[in-house]
C-alpha cells in the first residue's frame, strides 16, 4: 500500500510540535511532523509515502520534491495548492486501490473515492499511529492504558535483589 498524506492537515490534527527548546515555527513544526512519520512508519511504507504541503509555506532553497529520512516530501508549485497536488498524485497512482490518503479535507476524500483509493481522516489516523508507536516502544504502557494487569513476576521473592544492591 502507498500512503499519501495531506501534510498541513495532519499537522493541525496532531499534537506534534517542535522540541521544547526550539521556538515554534511552521518550518520546525513541519520537520517535527516529518520526523514523527519517519519514526513511526515501517521503512517499506515510508519509502512509498508522500507528504504534500502548500508551497506558500516552503522554506526558501528547498527543492519542490525531496526525501526526509526516507519519507517523500512534495511542495505544491507556486500559485497552486496542496489540494491540487494531492488530486494530481491520486490521479497518477497506477492502482489507487492500494493507496491510502490521509486527509480530513472532504475535497481530497472525494477525489480519493472517485479513483477507488482508500482514505481516512487525519485525527484518527494520527491517533492510531501514535498508539502503535507507543506500544512498540513500551508494550506495558499500552497494557496499562487498557487496564490489563501486567504479567506477574515469574521469579520468587528476593530473586536478584543482590544485583540491585538491596
C-alpha positions in Angstrom: 0.0 0.0 0.0 1.2 3.5 -0.8 0.4 6.4 1.6 -0.4 9.9 0.6 -0.6 12.5 3.4 -2.1 16.0 3.4 0.8 17.5 5.4 -0.6 20.6 7.0 -4.0 18.9 7.5 -2.2 16.2 9.5 0.0 18.7 11.3 -3.1 20.7 12.5 -4.9 17.5 13.5 -2.0 16.2 15.6 -0.3 17.5 18.8 3.1 17.5 17.2 5.3 20.5 18.0 9.0 21.1 17.7 11.2 20.3 20.7 10.6 22.4 23.7 14.0 24.1 23.5 13.2 25.5 20.0 10.9 28.3 19.1 7.7 27.1 17.4 7.7 28.0 13.8 5.8 26.4 10.9 9.0 25.1 9.4 10.1 23.4 12.7 6.5 22.0 13.2 6.7 20.6 9.7 10.0 19.0 10.4 8.7 17.6 13.7 5.8 16.0 11.8 8.2 14.5 9.2 10.4 13.2 11.9 7.4 11.6 13.6 6.4 9.9 10.3 9.9 8.7 9.8 9.9 7.2 13.3 6.5 5.5 13.2 6.2 4.2 9.6 7.9 0.9 8.7 10.7 1.6 6.3 8.9 -0.1 3.3 5.9 2.1 3.9 7.9 5.2 4.5 9.5 4.7 1.1 6.0 4.6 -0.5 4.8 7.7 1.4 4.4 11.2 0.1 3.6 14.1 2.3 2.2 17.1 0.4 2.5 20.7 1.5 1.5 24.1 0.1 4.4 25.8 -1.5 3.4 29.1 0.1 5.0 27.8 3.3 8.0 26.1 1.8 11.3 27.2 3.1 13.5 29.1 0.6 16.0 26.9 -1.2 14.3 23.6 -0.6 13.5 21.6 -3.7 9.9 21.0 -4.6 10.5 17.3 -4.1 12.8 15.7 -1.6 13.1 12.9 0.9 13.1 13.4 4.7 14.6 10.3 6.4 13.0 8.1 3.7 9.6 9.8 3.6 8.8 11.6 0.3 8.0 15.3 0.6 6.4 17.4 -2.1 5.5 21.1 -2.2 2.8 22.4 -4.5 4.1 24.6 -7.3 3.8 28.4 -6.7 0.3 29.5 -7.3 -1.1 26.1 -6.7 -2.4 24.4 -3.5 -1.5 21.2 -1.8 -5.1 20.1 -2.5 -4.4 20.3 -6.2 -1.1 18.5 -5.8 -2.9 15.7 -3.8 -5.5 15.4 -6.5 -2.8 15.1 -9.2 -1.0 12.4 -7.1 -4.2 10.4 -6.6 -4.9 10.5 -10.4 -1.3 9.5 -11.1 -1.5 6.4 -8.9 -1.4 3.3 -11.2 -3.5 1.2 -8.8 -5.5 3.5 -6.5 -7.0 0.5 -4.6 -3.6 0.2 -3.0 -3.4 3.9 -1.9 -4.4 5.3 1.5 -5.0 9.0 1.5 -4.8 10.7 4.9 -6.7 14.0 5.0 -9.8 15.3 6.7 -10.4 17.6 3.7 -13.6 16.5 2.0 -12.3 17.6 -1.4 -9.4 15.3 -1.1 -11.5 12.4 0.3 -13.9 12.9 -2.7 -11.0 12.7 -5.1 -9.8 9.5 -3.5 -13.2 8.0 -3.5 -13.7 8.8 -7.2 -10.5 7.0 -8.1 -11.2 4.0 -5.8 -8.5 4.9 -3.3 -8.9 4.4 0.4 -9.0 7.4 2.7 -9.2 8.3 6.3 -9.4 11.5 8.5 -6.2 12.8 9.8 -7.1 12.7 13.5 -7.9 9.0 13.9 -5.0 8.0 11.6 -2.6 10.0 13.7 -4.1 8.6 17.0 -3.6 5.1 15.7 0.0 5.7 14.6 0.8 7.3 17.9 -0.8 4.3 19.8 1.1 1.8 17.7 4.4 3.7 18.1 4.0 3.9 21.9 3.1 0.2 22.0 6.2 -0.6 20.1 8.3 1.5 22.4 6.8 0.0 25.6 4.2 -2.7 25.3 3.5 -2.4 29.1 2.3 1.2 28.7 -0.4 0.1 26.3 -1.4 -2.7 28.6 -1.7 -0.2 31.5 -3.7 2.1 29.3 -6.2 -0.7 28.7 -6.3 -1.7 32.4 -4.8 -5.0 31.5 -2.9 -6.4 34.5 0.8 -6.6 34.0 2.4 -10.1 33.7 3.2 -11.5 37.1 6.8 -11.6 38.2 7.9 -15.2 37.4 10.8 -15.1 39.9 10.5 -16.0 43.6 10.5 -13.0 46.1 14.0 -11.7 46.7 15.4 -13.2 43.5 18.1 -10.9 42.0 17.9 -8.3 44.8 21.6 -8.8 45.5 22.2 -7.4 41.9 20.2 -4.3 42.8 22.3 -3.6 45.9 19.5 -4.3 48.3 
